[in-house]
Amino acid sequence: MIAIDLTRLLAESASEVLETMYFTGVIGLLDAGPAGEWVCTALDFRGSRSGSLGVRAPLATARTLAESFLGAEPETIATPQCFEVLGEMTNMICGAILSRLAPEEQFSLSPPQPEPEDWCGKWKRHTIATVFELEEGALALWLDWELP
């Protein structure tokens, strides 16, 4: 599978999760996200092929997505909840990706973990990484996948 196919796969998987669980969708692609504080969560998956997936977003975007997901008022969302909701998003997007990449295979997923902001900045070293534009802001995904 070539990189452009993986980019489309990430977009389709992210769109599915964002539309059904966060009431938003992918508008397009960005060259880079905005400056400022970002939050990031990542998980590992194991199966016939292994890898990892990370999701990162500006804190303001993560807070808005958490509001939609939780049905909460803006002033009630604390930063730890942003990490929790982003972690759940990471889990759901990973499931959507793996079900498309290898629908007949079973995978074991680690729990999503928050990653330090400085670690988030290294995301371009991965197999595929892209930044999506949402109405709420930017959302970046990276995927490490053992290519055949």
N, C-alpha and C positions, 0 to 999 in steps of 0.2 A: 504494500500500500504506500503510495507516495504522499509527501507532506500535504499537498493541496487536498487530498482525500481526507486526511486527518483533520485539517482545518474545518472542512465541511461537516465532518463527524462531530467535532466539538461544538460547532454552531447548532447543528440539529439537536444534539443532546441537551445543550444548555437551553435552547429555545423551548424544548418540551418541558423541562423542569420549571423554568421561569414562568411559562404560560400557565401551567396547571397548579403550581404551588405558591407562586409569588405575584401572580396577576400582572405580569409584564412580559416583555419579549426582547429579543435581540433586534436592534435597528440596523446595525452595520458593524463594520470593523474599524478599529482605530489603530494608528501607528504606535501610539503609546498612551498611557493613561495620564491623568492630571497629576501635578505635583501635590504633595501633602501627605498626611498620615494614611497609611493603608493597613488593612488587616488581612491575614492570610491563614488558611487552614490547608492541611494536606493529609493524605492517607496513602497507604501502600496496599497493593492487591497482589495476590499469589494464585497461581493456577498453572495451566500448561505454559503460559507466558506470564511474566510478572512485571510489575511496574509501579508507578505512583502517579497520583493526580493531585494538583493543587489549585485552589481557587483563591483569588485575591481581589480586593475591592477597596476603594477609598472608604474611610470610616463613615463618611456621610452617606455614601451609597449603601454600605452594609446596614446602616441604621434604618434607612428607608425601606430596604428589602425586609429587614426584621419586622418593621411595623406592619408591612403587608402580610407576611407569613404568620405573624402572631395575632394580627387583628388588634394591635395595641396602639395607644396614643403615643405620639413622638416623645413626649417628655418622660415616658415610662421606660424607654429602652436605654439600658446601660451598656457600656462597651463589652462586658462579659457576655451579654445576650447576643451582641453582634457576632462574636466568635462562635457561640453555640449555633446560631442560625446559619452562619456561613459554613460551619462544619456539617450541618445537616444537608445543606445544598451540595457540598462536596461529595457526600455519600450518595445522594440521589443522582447527581450528574455522572459520577463514576459508574453507577449501576446502569444508567442509560447508555453510556459509552460501551461498556463491556457487553451489554446485551446486543448491541449492534456489531461490535467487532468479532465476537465469538459467541453467537446465540446458543450453541449446543454445549458450551463448556461451563464448568462451575469454578467460581473464584472465591477466595477468602479475602475479606477486606479488613484492614486494621481500623480501629476507631479514628475518626478525623481528629487531628491535633492542631492546636493553634501554633503558628510559626512566628518567630520574632520578625519585626518589620524589616530589619536589615537583611534577613534571609530572603524575604519576599523579593527584594531587589535583584536577586540572582536568577530569576525565573527564566531568562532567555537562554540558559544553557541546556535546556531540556529538548527532548525529541521534537516536540511541537509546542509552541506557546503562542497565544494570540490574545488580543484585547478586544472585547466586544463593547459596542456602544448600546446603552440602555437609556430609556427615558430618565431613569434615576441617576445615571452617571456611567461609569466604566466598570467592567467586570473582566478580569483577566483569568485565563485558564492555562495551565501547563500540564502536559502529559509526557511521562516517560514510559515507553512501551518497548518491550523486547521485540524488535522487528525480526520476521523470519529470515 
